[in-house]
């Protein structure tokens, strides 16, 4: 019997080779819809770790409702999809520009129908 998949790692962190200097705590767009946060400074051309799961504190660009997908734009998160690439879901609300909120990285809320189906099977 042949394997379809072979376990490699937990997947909370991945190796990333920097194309420019990256400061610790910087969000890095790995691919469309996938971000990582640099654990430590990574020099240009060096390989370092990016965390791709977890909860991070970001500064909000305007009001954001808890549970809303948020997008990274100019170093802040916004609820406006046209402003950037989705980085995760807001775990807290922001009432104004400059508020700090918690964001669950690389996560989206379930659509109502999907959430109902998920709850029915648990």
C-alpha positions as CSV (number, residue, x, y, z in Angstrom):
1,X,0.0,0.0,0.0
2,X,1.4,3.4,-0.9
3,X,1.2,6.5,1.2
4,X,-0.7,9.5,0.1
5,X,0.9,11.8,2.6
6,X,3.8,11.6,5.0
7,X,3.9,13.6,8.3
8,X,6.5,16.3,8.3
9,X,5.8,18.8,11.1
10,X,3.1,20.3,13.2
11,X,2.7,23.2,10.9
12,X,2.5,26.1,13.3
13,X,5.9,27.4,12.0
14,X,7.5,27.1,8.6
15,X,11.0,28.0,7.3
16,X,11.1,31.0,5.1
17,X,14.0,32.4,3.1
18,X,13.9,36.2,3.1
19,X,14.1,38.3,-0.1
20,X,14.9,41.3,2.0
21,X,15.6,42.1,5.7
22,X,12.6,41.2,7.9
23,X,12.3,42.5,11.4
24,X,10.9,40.2,14.2
25,X,7.1,40.7,14.5
26,X,6.6,41.6,10.9
27,X,3.8,40.0,8.9
28,X,5.0,38.4,5.7
29,X,2.7,37.4,2.9
30,X,3.8,33.9,1.9
31,X,1.1,33.3,-0.7
32,X,-2.4,34.6,-1.5
33,X,-4.3,34.2,1.7
34,X,-1.4,32.9,3.8
35,X,0.6,35.1,6.2
36,X,3.4,34.3,8.6
37,X,4.8,36.4,11.4
38,X,8.6,36.5,11.7
39,X,9.7,35.0,15.0
40,X,13.1,36.8,14.9
41,X,14.9,39.1,12.6
42,X,15.7,37.4,9.3
43,X,18.5,38.9,7.2
44,X,18.1,39.1,3.4
45,X,18.9,35.7,1.9
46,X,18.8,33.9,5.2
47,X,16.2,31.3,6.3
48,X,14.2,31.9,9.5
49,X,10.9,30.8,11.1
50,X,7.5,32.3,10.4
51,X,4.6,31.4,12.6
52,X,1.5,30.7,10.6
53,X,-0.9,30.0,13.4
54,X,-1.8,31.9,16.5
55,X,-3.3,35.1,17.9
56,X,-1.5,38.4,17.4
57,X,-2.2,42.0,18.4
58,X,-2.6,44.5,15.5
59,X,-3.6,48.1,15.2
60,X,-7.0,48.7,13.6
61,X,-7.6,51.1,10.7
62,X,-11.2,52.1,11.7
63,X,-14.0,50.2,13.4
64,X,-14.0,46.4,13.2
65,X,-16.6,44.0,14.6
66,X,-15.6,40.8,16.5
67,X,-15.6,37.8,14.1
68,X,-15.0,39.9,11.0
69,X,-12.4,38.9,8.5
70,X,-9.6,41.5,8.6
71,X,-7.2,42.6,5.9
72,X,-3.7,43.9,6.2
73,X,-3.2,47.3,4.7
74,X,-0.2,49.6,5.4
75,X,0.7,47.8,8.6
76,X,-2.9,48.0,10.1
77,X,-5.9,45.7,9.9
78,X,-9.2,46.8,8.3
79,X,-12.5,45.1,7.7
80,X,-12.6,46.5,4.1
81,X,-11.8,43.6,1.7
82,X,-10.7,46.1,-1.0
83,X,-7.8,47.3,1.3
84,X,-5.5,44.3,1.1
85,X,-5.1,40.6,1.6
86,X,-7.0,38.7,4.4
87,X,-4.8,38.0,7.3
88,X,-7.3,36.4,9.7
89,X,-10.4,37.1,11.8
90,X,-10.8,39.7,14.5
91,X,-11.2,38.3,18.0
92,X,-12.0,41.7,19.5
93,X,-13.9,44.8,18.3
94,X,-12.3,48.1,17.4
95,X,-14.4,51.2,17.8
96,X,-11.9,53.6,16.0
97,X,-8.7,54.0,14.1
98,X,-5.7,53.2,16.3
99,X,-7.4,50.7,18.6
100,X,-5.4,47.5,19.2
101,X,-7.2,44.2,18.6
102,X,-6.4,40.5,18.7
103,X,-6.4,38.7,15.3
104,X,-6.4,34.9,14.8
105,X,-3.9,34.5,12.0
106,X,-4.9,32.7,8.7
107,X,-8.4,32.0,9.9
108,X,-11.8,32.9,8.6
109,X,-15.2,32.6,10.4
110,X,-17.4,29.8,9.1
111,X,-20.3,30.8,6.9
112,X,-23.7,30.4,8.7
113,X,-24.6,27.2,6.8
114,X,-21.1,25.7,7.4
115,X,-21.2,26.6,11.1
116,X,-24.6,24.9,11.5
117,X,-23.3,21.8,9.8
118,X,-20.2,21.8,11.9
119,X,-22.2,22.1,15.1
120,X,-24.5,19.3,14.0
121,X,-21.6,16.9,13.7
122,X,-19.9,17.6,17.0
